[in-house]
Every structure is written in structure tokens, then in C-alpha cells.
Amino acid sequence: MPISSVIVPVYNGEKTISKTIESVLNQTFTDFELIIINDGSQDSTLAVIDNIQDPRKKVFSYQNAGVSESRNRGLE
């Protein structure tokens, strides 16, 4: 079990999600899981996320409910 969790909510973030994920994955501390909550994106966000391979990455998709609900879903 990882010592830390990084929760990243995203909605229609095709232009920025790649850099966000790369920033997290390139940290010197490596004992973490990256939880990405797709909040009903309607662009190519999921395709961008799928192109990044890392065993620490976990992706969950839901209908759009807003950033607060997305963070809460990530905590669950």
C-alpha cells in the first residue's frame, strides 16, 4: 500500500492533464498512487491519460458533478 495518494480531478483537461500527470510522476518521492478522477470530460482527456503508462496511475470516470464532488470521490 502506497504511503501517499495524489488526487487529480479533471474535466475537459486535454490541454493540461499530460503535464499535470508528468509533474506528479516525476517527483523524487515515488511511494504514492496517482488517482485521477475524470469528471465527465467530453473532449479527449481520457485518450491523453491512457497514453501515459505508469503502475501508480489509477483512473476513475464519473458523470460531471463538479470539482468538490470529484475530490470527494477520489478520497473514497
C-alpha positions in Angstrom: 0.0 0.0 0.0 1.4 3.4 -1.0 2.3 5.9 1.7 0.6 8.8 -0.1 -2.2 9.4 -2.6 -2.3 12.3 -5.1 -5.9 13.1 -6.2 -6.3 14.9 -9.5 -9.8 15.9 -10.6 -10.1 16.7 -14.3 -12.9 18.0 -16.6 -12.1 18.6 -20.2 -8.4 18.9 -19.5 -7.0 17.5 -22.7 -4.6 20.5 -23.0 -3.2 20.4 -19.5 -3.6 16.9 -18.0 -0.5 15.4 -19.6 1.8 18.0 -18.0 -0.1 17.6 -14.7 0.4 13.8 -14.6 4.1 14.1 -15.7 4.7 16.6 -13.0 3.4 14.2 -10.3 5.1 11.1 -11.7 8.5 12.9 -12.0 8.7 13.7 -8.3 11.7 12.3 -6.4 9.4 10.7 -3.8 7.9 7.6 -5.5 5.8 5.8 -2.9 2.4 7.1 -4.0 -0.6 6.4 -6.0 -2.0 8.8 -8.5 -5.8 8.9 -8.5 -7.3 10.7 -11.5 -11.0 11.5 -11.3 -12.4 12.1 -14.7 -15.5 14.3 -14.1 -17.4 13.6 -17.2 -14.9 15.0 -19.7 -16.3 15.4 -23.2 -13.0 16.1 -25.0 -10.1 13.7 -25.5 -8.9 13.9 -21.9 -9.2 10.1 -21.4 -7.2 9.3 -24.5 -4.4 11.6 -23.3 -4.5 9.9 -19.9 -4.5 6.4 -21.4 -1.3 7.3 -23.3 0.6 7.7 -20.1 1.7 4.3 -18.7 2.6 4.0 -15.0 1.5 1.4 -12.5 0.9 4.1 -9.9 -1.8 5.7 -12.0 -5.5 4.9 -11.3 -8.3 6.4 -13.4 -12.0 6.6 -12.4 -14.7 8.2 -14.6 -18.0 9.6 -13.4 -20.7 11.9 -14.7 -19.9 15.6 -14.2 -20.6 16.6 -10.6 -18.1 19.4 -10.1 -14.6 19.6 -8.6 -15.6 19.2 -4.9 -17.5 16.0 -5.6 -14.6 14.8 -7.7 -12.2 15.3 -4.8 -14.6 13.5 -2.5 -14.8 10.6 -5.0 -11.0 10.4 -5.1 -10.9 10.2 -1.3 -13.4 7.3 -1.3 
